[in-house]
Amino acid sequence: MKKGKKILCLALVFVLVLSLSACGGGEQTSAPGGESEESYVLKFSANDPAGSLYDEMVIQPLQQKLQEKSGGRLTLEIYYSSSLAKQGEVLQSIKNGTVDMGVDILTMNPGQYPYTELLGTPGINLGDAEAFTLTTLEYAKAFPEKGLEDFVVIARFSSGAFGILSADKPITKVSDLKGMSLRSSPNFIPWWSAMGASPTFIPMGDIYESLKLSVIKGAHTTVSGIYAFKLQEVADYYTPLTMCGGDQVIAMSRPLYDSMPADLQQVIDEVCEEMPLIGIDFVKAAEADTMNNIKKSNPNFQFVELEDVQGFVDAAIPLLEEKAEELNSKGLEGTAALEWLKGRAIE
């Protein structure tokens, strides 16, 4: 009788162990063939607000593709408006593990991505969003960045047309910039300084209040960024610039990717192939919609034509040459990369 009770107790313990094993946080399930299937909820850092066009046309399609292709095993936990990591700090946050995937600008990480810094230096017109994106992808293959080995680049595409947003006066020539306090991303600061402005870096989410409080009088930003952050409410003029461009990346932790099962890695690889076109479509739609929406929101808003194009280019040329020499001094192909870019410039 005692032997029977002992066997019964062992059986109950065995069942309890199995029950506890099956309640491991929902991260691991059993496939029909007996293989383990892991699922992942990825912390995603977004710069734009929820419900923005970027959210609707880039982040949500990315979320949908990951979920559908993985059978629900890959999903995003999205943190909007830089609430998880600030713009320019996302890549470092991915490296230290507080972010799994997110949107960032490579040129906001000075010294880490030198070939990209050359690409982001003003002075060369590489065309519209589609042309700029395709050229960037070719450039990345011709001159790969060693620093990107820590990441899987999910998407890389043009940020769209850049320009100068001004609160008080239209900017049509270099002399209009003298003494003007304005927001700039780090890679463009030397350019604005060379033209007599007083540039400083401010994250996109902080530009509105800075303009409203007259901390700055202008901002270097994309067309789509104006409406996404409602900047037309605190500024009346925008001058598109053709001699500068920029690209952004959606990046993921390489160690996290490497730890995933092969089938989920394949899902991510497939999504990587599809995302650049989604990015191009977003930029085109954003620029078209933005111009209409800005005028509806602020009837006094004006899109201004630049009169002194050559003055802006002349200020940029020494910076391009200096950046190329800087790459050469590091044992990189700075001169070759600059000539490569010049060969694809649009007159």
N, C-alpha and C positions, 0 to 999 in steps of 0.2 A: 504493500500500500504506500509506504514511504517512497519507494522507487518511482511509483506512478506519479506522485505529487512532484517529485524532483524533475521528472521529464516534462510535466505540465508547466512548471515554473520556467524552465529553460526555453520552452516553446514561446511562452509569453514575452520573455526578454527578447528573443529573436524577432518577434513581431514588432515590439516596441522600437528596436533598433532600426528595423526597416522603415517604420513610420517616420522616425526622426530624420532618416536619410532622405526621405522624399520631400521634406519641408525645408530645403536649403535655400530659401529666399527667392525661389522661382527662377534662379539663374541656370539651372541644369535640369533637363528632362531626358527621357529615354525615347529614342527613335524606334520605329517598328523593328528594325534589324538589330536592336539591342545597343546601338552606338549612342554615345552621349551627345546631346544637342544643347549647346550653351546659347543663352540670349544675353543681349547687351543693351543697356540704356545709356546712351552717350550724352554727357554734358556738353551742350553746344552753346558757344558764346557768339551772340549777334550784336552788331553795332546799331542796326536800325531798330525802330520800334515795332511792336506787334501790330499786324494789320497794314503795315507799309507795303508798297509795291514790291520791295525787295523780299519781304516776308512771303507775299503771295506768289511771286514768280520765281524765286530762287530757293528759299529755305523750305517752303511747304512741298514743292516738287522733289527736293532732295529727301525730305522726310518720307514722302510717299514711295519713292523708288527704293529706298533702303528697306522699308517695311514690306513692300510687295515682293521684292526679289529675294528677301531672306525669310519669307513666310512668317513675318512678325518677330523675328529674332533680333533684328536691329531696329532701334528706334532712337529718336532724339528727345532729350529733355532741354528745351530751348530757353535760354536766358537772354532777353531782349535788352536793347538800349545800353549795352556795355555793363549790365548789372552784375555779371560774373567776373569779367576782366575788361579793363579799359582798352580802347583802341590803341594799338601799338604795343600792347603787353600780352596779347592773346597767345602768340607763339611761345613766349617764355612760360606762360601759364600752362600750355600744353606740355612743355618739357618738364615742368615740375609736378605735373599730375593733377592740378586743380581743374583743368579743362581737358576734355577728350577730343573735341573738334570745334573749330570756330573760324570766323572771318577775321583776316588781318591784312595789313599793308606791309609788304616786305621792306619798303623804303623807310618805314618808321622804326626800323631796327638798325641804326647807323653802324657801319663797319662789318656787319655780319653777312650781307649779301651784296658784294661789290659789283657783280655784273648787273644785278637788278638796279643798283644805284646809278649805274651809267645809263641804263635804259630809262630811268626816271628823271635824269637830268634834262632840263629844258633845252630847246634849241633845234629839235628834229621833229618834223610833222610826220607821224606814222599813220595818219588817216583816221577814219571813223572807228566806231567800236569794233566792228567785225574785222577790219584790216589790222587794227592795233592788236586785237586778240590773237589773230592768226600769226602775225609777225612775232608777238611775244612767245608763243608756243614754239615756233621755229628757233627763235633766239635762245630759249631755255635748253633746247637740245644741242645747239651749236656751242653754247657757253654755259655748261651746267654749274650750278651753285653747290659747292661742297657742304655748305651749312644747312642745306635742305635734306640731308641724309637722315635727320632726326624726325622727319615728317613724311606722311603720305599726302601728296597734293591732290585733293579731291577735285578742285576746280581752280583755274586761273584764267581771268579774263579782264578786259578793259574796264576801268572805273567809269568810263564815259568822258565826254568833253569837259575839260577844265576851263575855268575862267575866274575872273575877279569880281566878287560881289562887293558893292559899295553902298554904304548907308546914306551918304550926303551928296555925292557928286558922281557924274559919269567918269569913268577912266578910259581915255582914248589915246593917251600918249605917256611916255616914260615920265615926263615932268609932272604929271598928275599924281604920281606916287610919292613924291618927295615928302618925307616926314610922316607918312600915313601909317598908322598902327593897324596891322592886319594879321589875321590868322593864316598860318601856312603849315603844311606838313614839313617835317624836318628836311627832306631832300630839296625842297624849293627855297628854303630860307636864304642860302647864299645868293640866289638869283634876285629875290626881292631886295635884299640888302644892297646888291650892286646897283640897283635902280633907285636907291635912295629911300626906300620904305623902311619901316620898323616892324619886321615880322616876328611872330612868336608862335609856338605850337600850342594849340588848344584842341582837345578832342571834339569831334563833331557835336556830341550831345551838349557841350558847353558854349557853343558859338552863339546860340540865340540870346542867352542872358548877357553874354559879353557885348554883343551889339546893342542890345536894349539899354544896357547901363553905360554905353559909350566907352567901355574898357578898350574896345577895338573899333575901328571905323570901316573895316572891310574884312573879307575872307576869301582865300583861294579855295575853291571847292568845285565839285562837279555840278552840272545843271540839275541832275536828279536829286542831289543832296539838298538843294534849296527847298524844294517842296516837302521832302521827307522830314525835314527838321523845321518846317514852317518859317524859314528865314526871310521869306518875302514879307512877313509881318514887321520886320525890323530893318529892312533895307529896300531901296528903290531901284538899284541899277545893277546890271550884270553884263560884263564884257567877255564873250567867249574868246579863248586863246587857242590857236592851232599849233603852236610850237612846243607844246608840253602835253604830256599824257601820263597815265599811271595805270597800274594794274593791281588787282587784289587777289588774294588766295583764300580758298577754304581748305584748311589743312587739318590733318588728323595725326594723333600720336603714332609714330612708327612702332615703338615697343608694344603698344596696345594692338595694333594691326598684326604684328608678328605673333602675338599670343593667341590670335583667333584661329578657329578651325579653317581649313583650306577652303571649304565651300563659302564661308562668309568673306574670306579674303577675295574670292572670285566675284562675289556680289559687289564689294567695294570697288574692285578693278573695273567692272562693267559700268558702275555709276560714274567713275572718274572719266570714262570715255564719253559719256553723254552730257556731263555738266557744262563744258565750255559753250556749247550751242545754246543751252538754257540761259547762260549768263549773257551771251550776245543778244538774245531776244529780249531779255529784261532791260538791258541798257537802251536798246532802240525804243522800246515801249515807254520806258521811264522818261527819256528825253522828250519824246513827242507829247506825252501826257502832261509832263511837268510844265512845259511852256504854256500850254492851254490853261492849266489849273492855276498857275501863278497869276496870270492876267485876270482870271476870274476872281481870285482872292484879293489881289491888289491892283486895281485899275491904273494906278499911277506907276506901276513897275515898268521899267524900260530895259530892253535888250539893246545894248550899245555896240556899235561896230568899232573895232580898233583901227585907228588911223596910222599909228606909228609902229607897224609890224616889225620893220627892220630894227628899230631901236630895242625892242624886246629880244629879238634874235641876237643882235650884237652883244647884249649883256649876257647872253647864255653861252656863246661860243667859247670864251675863255674857261668857263666852268666845265664844259664838255672835255676840252683838251686837258684841263687839270685833273679831271676824274680819270681819264684814260691813262695819264701818266702815273696816277696813284695806283691803278691796277697793275701797270707794268712794274712798279717798284715792289709789288708783292709777289712777283713771279707769275702774274696772270697775263692774259692776252688783251690788255686794254686797248692798244692801238688797233688791233685786228677787230675787236668787238665794235669800236667806234666806226671804223670803215664799213663794217657789216651793216650797221644801222643806217649810216649815211646812204648806202647803196639802196636802201628800201624807203628812203624819204620821199614824201609827196610834195612836189613844188606847188 
